[in-house]
Amino acid sequence: MSKARIAVLVSGGGTNLQALIDAQNRGKLRSGELALVVSNNPDAFAVMRAKYAGIPGEVINKKELGQEAFEEKLIERLEEEKIDIIVLAGFMCILSEKFTSRFPGRIVNVHPALIPSFCGKGYYGLKVHEEALKYGVKVTGATVHFVNEVPDGGRIIMQKAVNVEEGDTPETLQRRVMEQAEWQILPEAVEMLSKQICENNG
Ligand code: GAR
């Protein structure tokens, strides 16, 4: 049975992309193959991670192109590469309805909180953990969900809780949420979806 073709969209450091690469190398991601990495940001280290892993990595510069041309170019590349699953892994752009409606049930995102807490427009990266600490929650975590036209609003696929500890800073909390939740549930959810797609196609 042929594997689902996966594209990963990134903007920064790419530790979640690395978790997917490691899962593929260890055979935990086996129903899908990482076929393309696209960054909106030319300085993203994630593109280097793709290159080191032998995965085609490219930049489509959103700042230069603007939202519409960026999405058009992205769609063109995803279709050329016959991508089945689009994974947003630390991807800091909001995609339009025109884009999301083209790939229903095929786009997933990892968010560093337990949705519906600390999510939606303006909640990304470290900001999410700053807000969680400010609120004083004792438990936070990560969510993998489908992407639709509502930021962080698509159906939840998987979640994992992580304890907040005394003395946490946004940075220490971010790291713990990554280690204990994001890097585990993202590869698991991507394998699950890849398997479903392979079974439906095969
Ligand atoms: C991760 O914590 C990811 O969940 C979050 O940004 C970080 C990126 O890390 N994404 C969002 O906030 C998207 N709304 P990475 O580049 O090392 O994977």
Boltz pocket constraint, residues with backbone or C-beta under 6 A from the ligand:
constraints:
  - pocket:
      binder: B
      contacts: [[A, 11], [A, 12], [A, 13], [A, 14], [A, 15], [A, 16], [A, 17], [A, 46], [A, 89], [A, 90], [A, 91], [A, 92], [A, 110], [A, 111], [A, 112], [A, 123], [A, 124], [A, 125], [A, 126], [A, 128], [A, 174], [A, 178], [A, 182]]
      max_distance: 6.0
